[in-house]
C-alpha cells in the first residue's frame, strides 16, 4: 500500500496530530509543511521528511502530489483556508472547532458538497477511551434511555493555553463556550443521541480580566506550558487582549427532549472533565478522564448516598496524547481519505457543537436570554449523513 502524501498547514500546539500522521512506509507520510511563522516552520521541519516548506498555503495547495491536508491553524482562519483546500481538491482534516460562527461552518459544508472533496473534523474526544466507554454503556441500555447530561469542566492550569495565547481574543475564537466547550458539546450530543435546539448561558471574566498582560508583539514566556502558578490569581504574562469569559454555565434543550448542562471554571486546582448521564434506569459518572480511571454506574435503588456503585468500569489503557485519541483519529482520517465510508466523527455534529456554543455565547452576553440554535439545511445534513457521496 502506497503512503498517503499529506501536507500540514499550521505548526503550533497541535503539531502532534501531524506527527501521528507521519508514518513512512506504514500508510501515510508528511511531505509538505506550511506556517506563516518562519521560525516555527524551521523548528518543525526536522521532525518530518518534508520535501516542501512554505509560508503561503496557496503554494502548498498547488502541489499535485498531495493527497490530503491537515489544517491546524487558528480558529478564525479555518473557514478561509479550508474552503481553499476543498476547492483545490484536497481531502481535509480540520481541527476543531470547525469555525467561529455558524455561518462559517455552513460555508465550509457547502464548499465540501459543491466540490465533492472529503471533509473530516478533528473532534478527537470521540476517540478517547472514557468517552467511548460511556457511549458503550449507554448503548447497552445499562442506564436506560438518557434523559439528562451534566458536564463540569474544571480547567485549572489549562487556562494558560487560552489566556496566554490568541485564544483569549474573542475576535479570533468568539468565546470559550465555542472554542473549548465544542469538544464537550459534541460529546453531549453523541451520548444523548440528539442536537441542541435552544440554549441560555451566564458567565463572566472573573479570573483573568485584571491579571498582568504582555505588551503586543511580546513572545510567550519560556516554559509557558511547563510551569504553572498557584493560586491562579498569581498568573502573569497573559495575551495582550483578554476578553473571553473564564467562568460560564450553559443550559441546553436537545431535539430529542434531553436536557443538558455544561459548566466551565478556570479557578479550579484540578484539570478534569466530569460527566454525569442520567437515564430512565440509572446513571453513570466518570471519576477521572484518562486511561485507568473509572466510570461508575448506579442502576438499583432507591437509596441514599452510596460512595460505591452497582457496576464499575475501567477506562482501557492507551498510549499517546489525549489518551491515545490523537493516533486513533488520524488513523480513521487516513482510512476515510482512502476508502470513504462512515466515521465516528461527523461534519454535521461538528457544525452543531459550534452552533450551540455560538448561540450560548450570544446568550451569555445578552444577560442569559434564551437563543434558538439555527437548524442546518436538510440537504446539507443529508449529504454528510450519507457519507459525502
Buried (B, 14 or more C-beta within 10 A) or exposed (E): EEBBBBBBBBBBEBBBBBBBBBBEEEBBBBBBBBBBEEEBBEEBBEBBEBEBBBBEBEEBBEBEEBBBBBBBBBBBBBBBBBBBBBBBBBBBBBBBBBBBBBEBBBBBBBBBBEBEBBBBBBBBBBBBBBBBBBBEBBEEEBBBBBBBBBBBBBBBBBBBBBBBBBBBBBEBBBBBBBBBBBBBBBBBBBBBBBBBBBBBBBBEBBBBEEBEBBEEEEEBEEEBEEEBEEEBEEBEBBBEBBEBBBBBBBBBBBBEEBBBBBBBBBBBEEBBBBBBBBBEEBBBBBBBBBBEBBBBBBBEEEEEEEEEBEBEBEBEEBEEBBBBBBBBBBBBBBBBBBEEEEBBBBBBBBBBBBBBBBBBBBBBBEEBEEBEBBEBEEEBBEBBEEEBE
